[in-house]
Amino acid sequence: MDLKSLDKAVASEEAAVRQASSPSRVAGGTWLIGEVGAYLVGRRATPGTYESAAPAAGKTCRWAVADINGNTLRSGSSRTRTSVVIRKTDGFFQTTGCANWHKIS
């Protein structure tokens, strides 16, 4: 995805989150790309609670939190809005098929 398309996708999701029936407040404008990504905790994925809007129709949002050695600590999947807590002791956050993640606290 090129940067212009990425900017459009993020802006579109931000507008959708703001129009949702019970959107959460975005904390400090922190976003993680949900479609596919692996993030090192403490760098791009800072500790906190993240929320992702429902994925596109027909998709399932899958996520996992792993330790620094890649061992899965927590994981889940959803077709609706979901949230994940990333702790400072976690190593990585992985996501696929999700809408973008927004840090809410």
Backbone torsions as a table, in degrees:
resi	resn	phi	psi	omega
1	MET	NA	129.6	178.9
2	ASP	-78.7	166.2	-174.5
3	LEU	-62.5	-37.8	179.4
4	LYS	-64.5	-43.4	177.7
5	SER	-65.2	-38.6	178.2
6	LEU	-63.8	-44.0	177.5
7	ASP	-59.4	-42.8	179.0
8	LYS	-63.3	-43.4	-179.0
9	ALA	-63.3	-44.1	179.9
10	VAL	-64.6	-44.6	179.6
11	ALA	-62.7	-40.1	179.1
12	SER	-65.1	-43.3	178.4
13	GLU	-66.8	-39.4	179.1
14	GLU	-61.5	-41.6	177.9
15	ALA	-64.4	-40.6	179.2
16	ALA	-64.9	-41.0	179.4
17	VAL	-63.1	-41.8	-179.1
18	ARG	-67.9	-26.4	-178.9
19	GLN	-92.4	-8.9	-178.8
20	ALA	-63.1	158.9	-175.6
21	SER	-62.7	-33.6	178.7
22	SER	-142.6	63.4	-178.6
23	PRO	-67.7	149.5	174.1
24	SER	-89.3	158.3	178.9
25	ARG	-78.7	131.8	179.0
26	VAL	-78.3	129.4	-177.8
27	ALA	-92.0	110.5	172.7
28	GLY	63.8	17.7	176.1
29	GLY	69.0	22.7	-179.6
30	THR	-81.5	124.5	-179.7
31	TRP	-128.4	143.7	171.3
32	LEU	-123.7	136.2	-179.9
33	ILE	-68.6	126.8	-173.7
34	GLY	-93.2	-24.7	-174.5
35	GLU	-57.5	-49.8	175.2
36	VAL	-157.1	126.9	178.7
37	GLY	-174.5	152.5	172.7
38	ALA	-132.8	126.3	-173.4
39	TYR	-124.2	133.3	176.2
40	LEU	-78.4	123.9	-179.8
41	VAL	-68.5	134.9	-177.9
42	GLY	99.9	-15.9	175.1
43	ARG	-108.4	-96.6	-178.9
44	ARG	-73.0	-38.2	179.2
45	ALA	-99.9	97.1	177.6
46	THR	-81.7	151.1	179.9
47	PRO	-56.4	146.1	179.4
48	GLY	150.7	-171.7	178.6
49	THR	-103.3	129.6	-179.7
50	TYR	-117.3	148.0	179.0
51	GLU	-129.3	144.2	176.3
52	SER	-126.5	133.4	176.0
53	ALA	-66.5	168.8	177.7
54	ALA	-56.9	139.8	178.6
55	PRO	-69.4	169.6	178.2
56	ALA	-57.1	153.2	-178.8
57	ALA	-50.9	133.2	178.1
58	GLY	85.2	-5.8	-179.5
59	LYS	-102.5	157.2	174.3
60	THR	-120.9	129.0	176.9
61	CYS	-81.1	125.3	176.8
62	ARG	-122.5	137.7	-179.3
63	TRP	-142.8	158.8	176.7
64	ALA	-152.1	146.6	173.1
65	VAL	-115.9	128.6	-177.4
66	ALA	-124.0	160.6	174.7
67	ASP	-80.6	179.8	-175.5
68	ILE	-63.5	-21.1	178.5
69	ASN	-90.8	0.0	178.5
70	GLY	91.0	4.3	177.6
71	ASN	-76.6	128.6	-178.4
72	THR	-67.1	127.2	177.4
73	LEU	-98.1	-42.7	179.9
74	ARG	-148.7	149.2	176.5
75	SER	-156.3	166.1	178.6
76	GLY	-170.5	174.2	176.4
77	SER	-147.5	152.8	-177.1
78	SER	-160.2	154.5	171.9
79	ARG	-112.9	9.4	179.0
80	THR	-128.3	179.3	176.3
81	ARG	-54.5	136.7	-178.3
82	THR	-141.6	158.1	177.3
83	SER	-132.4	154.4	-178.4
84	VAL	-139.2	138.7	174.1
85	VAL	-99.6	126.3	175.1
86	ILE	-107.6	122.2	-177.7
87	ARG	-96.9	155.1	-179.2
88	LYS	-65.0	-19.2	178.3
89	THR	-86.3	-7.1	177.7
90	ASP	-75.9	157.3	-180.0
91	GLY	-98.9	-47.0	-175.4
92	PHE	-140.5	153.2	170.7
93	PHE	-123.0	126.9	179.9
94	GLN	-120.6	145.0	-178.0
95	THR	-146.2	146.4	174.9
96	THR	-153.1	138.4	177.1
97	GLY	74.3	8.2	-176.3
98	CYS	-96.8	160.7	166.3
99	ALA	-71.6	167.5	179.5
100	ASN	-58.3	147.4	179.1
101	TRP	-92.9	137.3	179.7
102	HIS	-118.6	130.0	177.0
103	LYS	-75.6	124.3	-177.6
104	ILE	-109.6	-14.0	173.0
105	SER	-165.7	NA	NA
